Amino acid sequence: MTRLGFLSFGNWSNVPGSLTRTGGEAILQGIELAVAAEEAGVDGAYYRVHHFAKNYSSPYPMLAAAAARTSRMELGTGVIDMRYENPLAMAENAAATDLISGGRLHLGLSRGSPETSIAGYRSFGHVPGEGSVGDVREGETDADMARRHTAVFREALTGAGMAPANPHMVGTTGRLPVTPQSPGLADRIWWGAGTRATAVWAAEQGMNLMSSTLLTEDTGVPFDELQAEQIALFHAAWRDAGWQRAPRVSVSRSVIPLIDDETEYYFGLHAQGPQRDQVGILDGSRSRFGRQYIGTPDRLAKELSRDAAVLAADTLLVTVPNQLGVDVNARILASLARDVMPAVRAAVPSLA
């Protein structure tokens, strides 16, 4: 555990108490929070992507703007639903954003999660089983399509030829790569894995692992232990695949330090109740949801220092209540960086 980042869903709603009432406010506040978080010593700003909902949907303008106003922190997504993406357009946007950031972009991808629309990716022109012109894939599911889009996107990032050259225009034949290219970006792609099996698949593909606050499976053990098992399987599969670079692993947690009257007002009662895992049915699968961490900074430091998955990962992404505005979230993140993370890092045997 070496890095602390925040993960914002970018929710907005025009309701009493919300300081984020429009999509424009959500985007601008997301940029301002990245700036404030870097000043507080936070290592990463990550944004979740959802479509047909009051959340962030098109991350690249915001990531590019945050990149232009920061100099050190990682900037990324957690996660992009690849069912919706045109892989080549995405490769162009990602490379341009990475160049603006100076090589700090980290993109978390996935096959997507339950959504507000019914197969909304079809409205974007992406239909499982339909590839390029005349290319039909019998039996392809939406998950298969997401992985296919991911493979094309990652290939485009390597500079591989993606379109036939017009010899009358460029004086050559062969295939042309998308432009621009940003060297190193291909190694900074993560897969949001909701199960142990998908974590193994991500390792086999050579993608970093991003694991959230829920897993769409349950074995009866506490969430952190199940997630730590997922991470161990990922590392084993990575070694078996023979990849030469070291992989990255992030886990997400809901963590709120009680540091002043405002955080006590919003979250104090939650801290007095039981903070434990929950089990339920999500998208037809029995799933385990990780507990919330709410309390004083010293209590959070002790509890997170006993979280098996947090100690097994190299990056902790803390979900933020973004509708409370930039100032509250900046204070929360500053407290985590200053008062909590040093104790968590000290609990990792290799870092002690």
N, C-alpha and C positions, 0 to 999 in steps of 0.2 A: 504494500500500500504506500504509494509515493505521491499520488496526485489527487487533488480535490477539484471537482467541477460541479457546475449546476446544470440541471435539466429543466427547461421551461416548456410547458405545454402551450403557452401563448393563449390561454383562454381569455375571452372577453365577453362581457354581458352588461347591458344597460339596466342594472338593478341597484337598489340602495346598498351602499357599502363598497361597491366595486370602484376601484380607481383605474380600471381598464375597461372602458365602455365601448370601444370601437376597434375594428381591425387595425386601423392606423395607429391608435394608441398602443396596442399590443406590440406592433412591430417596432415602433420608436422606443418604447420602454425596454424591449428586448435588447436593443443596441446599447441603451444607456446602462442597463444592468451589467452587460459585458464589460463596459469601461469601468464601472464602479467595482466590479468583482476583481478585475485585474489589479486595481489599486489596493484592494484588500488582501492580495496575496493568493487569490484563487487561481487555479491552473487551467480551467477550461470552461467554455460557455457552449452548451449544447441545447438544441431546439428540436422539439418533436414536430412531426409533420402529419397532418390529417387533412382530408378533403371533405367538402360538403359539410363542414362544421365550423364553429366559431373558435378555431385554433389556427396556428401557423399552417400555411399550405404551400407557399413557394419560398423556400428558405434562402435562395442564393442572393437576392438583393440585401437581405438583412445580414447574412454572413459576410458579404463583401463590405458593407458599411461598417460592421463591427471590426472587421480585419483592418480597415483603414484607420480606425481610431484606437487600436490596441497594438502592442508590439511583441508580447511574450506568450500570451495564453493560447491554448488550443481552441479551435472553433469547429463545431460539428453539428451533427444531427443524431437524434436518437428516437425514432428511426424514420427513414423514408420508405414508404410502401411501394415496392418495385412493381406491383401490378399496374400502377398508374404511369410509369415512366417510359418515355422515349429514350432508349439507352444512349444514342449518339448525341441528341440534344443535351442530355444530362452530362455526358462526358465533356462537352464544350463548356457548359456552365460551371461544372466543378473545377475544371482546369483553370478557367479564367479567375474564379474566386480564389483558388489556391495560390495563383501567381500574385494576386493582390495581397494575400496574407503573408507571403514569403515562405510558403511551405508549412502552414500551420493548420490546414484543413483536415478534418477526420470525419468521414461520412459513415454513419451507421445506417444499414439497409435491413430490410426484412421482407417477408412475404405479406406483411400486413396483419392487422388485427380486426376484430369486429368493428363495424363502422355504421354510421348513421344512414348511409344510402344502401340500396340493394344493388350489389355488383356495380358500384359507381365507376369502376375502371372501364366498363364498357362504354360509358358516356364519353370517356377520354379517347375512345377508338381502339382499346385493347381488349381483344376477345380471346380467351383460351382456345387453343387449337388452330388459330390463324396466325401465321407468321408473315413472311414476306409474300409478295405476289405469287400465287400458285403453290405456296408452301402450306400444307395442311398437316397438323399433328393430331392424329387420332388419339382420343382419350386424355388429352392434356388438361390438367386442372388449373385453377387460378394460382395455386402454389407453384406448379410446374412453370407457368408463364413468368412468375416473379423471378424464379431462378434462371430462366432463359434470358430475361432482360438483364439480370445481374451479370451473367456470363458475357454478354455482348458489351455491356458497359465497361467491365473490367478489361476486356480485350482492347477496347478503344483507348483506354487510359495508357496502355503499353506502347502506343504508337503504331499498332498494326494497321495494315491497309483495310479500309472499310468500304470504299466505293471505287468502281473502275475509273481510271483516268481517261480523260478525253485527249487523245494525242494531238488534236488540232489546237487545243488550248495550252497544254503544258509541254508538248513536245516529247512525251514519253508515254509508255504503256504501263500496265500494272495497276495497283490499287493505291488509293490515297488515304492517309490517316486524317482523322478529325484534327482541327486546330482550334486553340493552341494546345500544346502539350505542357504538362507540369511534371518534371521528373520527381519520382518519389511518391507521388500521390497514390499510385496503385498499391503501395504497401500500407496505406493508411485507410483502408476500407474495412469496416466492421460488419458483422452479421448479428442482428438481434435474434437470439435463439431462445425459444420458449420451452424447449425440452432438452433433455440430455442428448437425445439422438441428433437434433439439429445442431447442437454444439459440436458434436463429433464431425458432422458434415461440414460445418464451417471450417474446422481445422484441416480437414482433408482438402478443402479448396484453397487454403492459405489465407483465410480472412481472420482478422482479430475477432474476439468474442465480446459481445455486448449483452448483458443479462439484466433484466429489469426487476421490478418489484413483484412479479408474479411468474409462475411456471404453469404451463397448461398440462400438468401431471401432478400426481400426489402419491407418495409412498408411505405416508403416515409419519415421517420424520419431520422435525422443525424445518421451516423454510430455509434458514441459513445453511443447515447441513445438507439439504437436498441440492441447493445451489452450489455449495462447495464440492459436492460430488460431480455436478455438471462441469465445473471448472477443471477438476482433476481429469475427467474423461477427455475434455478438450485438450489439455496439455499432453496427455498420453497419445492421442490421435495426431497431434502436431508433430511429436517426436517420431512417431511411426511413419508419417508422411515424408520425413526427411527434409523439411524446410530449414534453410540455413539461418534465417533471421529469427530473433526472439519475438514471440507474439505478445499482443496486449490483451488485457482482460479488464472490463469495467463491470461494476454492479451498481444498481440504482437503489436508493433508499429514501424514504420520507423521514426527514430529520428536522426538528424544530427546536432550537434552544430557547428557553425562557430567559430573556435577558433584560426586559424592561416592562413597563406597564402595558405597552401595546401588545407585545407577544403574550403576556399573561392574559390580557383581555380576550384575545382571539383563541388561544390554545391552552390556557391554564386548566380548564375543566377536562379537556381531553387527557391531560397529563395525569389526572387523578383516577381515570378509569383504567381498565385492563388494556395493556398493549400486547397483543398476541396475534399470531397468524390467523388467517381466515381461510376456510375451504368452501368452494362452491363450484357451480357449473358455469363454464365460460365457453361459448362457441361449441357447445356439445361435449366438452371434455371436463372431467373433474380436475380442478385447478387449485393451487395453493398460492395465497397472497401473503406477502411478507408483512410483518408488523410495522407500525409506525414507531418512531423514536421521538418522544416529546419529553422535555425536562430541562433541568439546569445543565449548563455545559459540563460540569464535573460528572454528573450522572450519565450524560450521553457519552462522554469519553470512556467511562467504565463499561457501558453496555456495548458500544460499538467495538471495543477492544476484545469482546468475547464473541463477536459475530464471525462465524467460521468463514463465510463467503467474503466478507469485507477484508479479512486478513489474507485470503487467498488471491484477491484481485490486486491489480496495480493502480486502479482508478476507482474512486468513489464518486458517483454522480448523485447529487442531492436534488430531489425535486423541490421546486419553489412554488409558493402560493402567489403566482404572479399578479393576481388581481388586487393584491394589497399594495402594489406600487413598488417603485424602484427603491425608495429609502428604506422601507422595512426589510426588503429582501437583501439589500446591501448590508444592513446591520446583522442580519441572520448569517450571511455568508462570512462576514468578517469575524464573527464570534466562532464559527466552525473552524476557520483557518487558524485563528489565534489560540483558542481555548480547547478545542477538541482534537484536531488532527495530530498535534504533537504526541499526545498520549496514545492515539491509535497506531501511529507509526512506530512508537516505542514497543508496542505489543507484538510486532512482527519479528520473529526470531532473527531473520537475516538482516534486519535494520537496527536491532537493539544494540 
